[in-house]
Amino acid sequence: MTSAVPFSRPRRPAPAPGDAERAPRELMTLPGMSRDVRDWKLVWIRIAGAWRSGILTVWRRPPGSAVWVAHVRWGEDDQGEQRWGWFLYDPATIRPIPQPSDAAVTPTRIEGAP
């Protein structure tokens, strides 16, 4: 937000080399139905030159497109900065965080529990 334009969007930091690429507005506003897959996954995403943990909430394939776009949130919105966005999927910049298998997670016995 700027004082010259009071209701403008906050400015995003410039992307660093190797950062996840934001999906172009033209791709996200193509006419027709997008194919959406809603699935929550923990991921690492490269933003502002650093890897950050985040949650991938939606996979989207815009109509007539061969690319997948991922909606990722990597933190709470802070001081007007949006910490979420639509990014072109690239395994070099958006990576799943490995989850422990069910066999690897052993519950701890709680005293007094049956």
Order of alpha helices (4+ residues) and beta strands (2+ residues): alpha-beta-beta-beta-beta-beta
